[in-house]
Amino acid sequence: MPGMRSLWQLSGQILRKQKPSVVSDYSYFVNDLAKGRKPSPLRELMKMLATASSDIIFLAEGLPHGDTHPFNEARFSLKDGSHITLSGKTLTSALQYGPTEGYPQLLQRLREFQERFHNPPGLDDRDIIATVGAQDGLCKMIELCMDFGDPVVVPAPTYSGVLAMLRPYRPEFLSVKEDKYGMCPYKLRDELNRYWSISHNSMLKPPKFLYLNPTASNPSGTVMPIERKKEIYEVASDFNLLILEDDPYYFLHFDDKEPQSFLSIDTEGRVIRFDSFSKVFSSGLRLGFITGPRPLMQVVEYHMQASVLHTSSLSQVIALKLLDQLGWDGFIKYMENIREFYMKRRNFMSEVAKKHLQGKAEWTMPDGGMFLWIKVNGVPDVYDMVMKRGVHGKGVMFVPGHAFMPDPTLPCPYIRASYSLAPLEDMDQGFARLAELITEEKKLHLK
Ligand SMILES: Cc1ncc(COP(=O)(O)O)c(C=O)c1O
């Protein structure tokens, strides 16, 4: 009997010959636990209520009565002088349970959003779900795919929040190094070929997905150009991988126009995209959205029906009203301002890095986002320097690069510095302290 590996390789070869290979069987990506999820009867009724005619007599759900809510009105004054006021029916529904997939009017706006910014092929065959930030969408998607010991493809370095989701599965990390444009396609292909060429194990499991954070990657700040995305997409297609496109910094690039996404080139239905309002409206809203092929989104929805029920109605209504108030042109202008805000901070941090770290460390100018990814020269492992002597001795805090490495036990010379929040004078002070730390650390190693 042929082993799993040879069967899968065979199907891989067939797929390669028949390109483009549209994904036809999503159950291949779904683990047994997720296959066991069934629609919740009460949540399905809630979905029906959202679209039912207004004269329906509703005796089904145990929704608390709006008259018992202690709030009469919620009023937000905006920094541009305008206001958002929630009252009456709108406030009542913002304070009430809602459909699992999201507040219907917001979902409609989000569909327009995807059409406007990504215009993916076959948007009608994709579903959108409002999630508790991008994080929860990612977590649900990963839980839907992974089995213990599965291989996963990630960039090196990788957003630590995703490593935290993956680690409990004790996966085999197929980690692919980044260069200044993000994950390298040829290294990705090499790594997948290497994995499949391990001949002593005929029961190798296929990796099911590839995780990427293509715009202003956390922590490296790289922005992946569309040419590279197309190459990576081709590799994903050859190896039948889903692409988890985690893109919360999509509007925080420092280019002239929005990057073209994986979603926008997804002719085969293999991209699941995670957007977020955290970095642009407010992270406390805990609001993001996941866009993907309907069969997979249905499993995510069933998971949410059993876990959070739905993302906060209040957060969704606030975001909806804000989007309505801004309009799409206003939204784009708003993003330009945010971009400019962070770009000034990026420039400032880059100046203080030049001032204090010349010769002591290396970094590339981030093309977006909130972070400077710094390689310390002559200190092969920065962990104790950052976590012990930095925090307790010098009173300065960075993230040691270990947090972003699939194997955090290996020595790592990188640190992540964030320019998003600290006052500018603190950045200068912080980098002066880092320079001292590096000098002292090198002396310590010479002893
Ligand atoms: C790459 C990346 N993905 C996801 C998240 C989580 O975002 P959210 O607040 O939307 O859950 C973050 C937050 O820092 C992030 O940097």
The ligand as a Tripos MOL2 file, in Angstrom:
@<TRIPOS>MOLECULE
LIG
   16    16     1     0     0
SMALL
NO_CHARGES

@<TRIPOS>ATOM
      1 C1          1.0710   40.4340   12.7210 C.3       1 LIG1
      2 C2         -0.0610   40.5790   13.6760 C.ar      1 LIG1
      3 N1         -1.1400   39.8270   13.5030 N.ar      1 LIG1
      4 C3         -2.1980   39.9200   14.3240 C.ar      1 LIG1
      5 C4         -2.1850   40.7750   15.3860 C.ar      1 LIG1
      6 C5         -3.3870   40.8460   16.2820 C.3       1 LIG1
      7 O1         -4.2080   41.8810   15.8640 O.3       1 LIG1
      8 P1         -5.6550   42.1450   16.4730 P.3       1 LIG1
      9 O2         -5.5090   43.2160   17.4830 O.co2     1 LIG1
     10 O3         -6.4740   42.5300   15.2980 O.co2     1 LIG1
     11 O4         -6.1190   40.8650   17.0750 O.co2     1 LIG1
     12 C6         -1.0720   41.5820   15.6230 C.ar      1 LIG1
     13 C7         -1.0240   42.4930   16.7730 C.2       1 LIG1
     14 O5         -0.0230   43.0210   17.1690 O.2       1 LIG1
     15 C8          0.0320   41.4810   14.7430 C.ar      1 LIG1
     16 O6          1.1270   42.2250   14.8960 O.3       1 LIG1
@<TRIPOS>BOND
     1     1     2 1
     2     2     3 ar
     3     2    15 ar
     4     3     4 ar
     5     4     5 ar
     6     5     6 1
     7     5    12 ar
     8     6     7 1
     9     7     8 1
    10     8     9 2
    11     8    10 1
    12     8    11 1
    13    12    13 1
    14    12    15 ar
    15    13    14 2
    16    15    16 1
@<TRIPOS>SUBSTRUCTURE
     1 LIG1         1 GROUP 0 **** ****
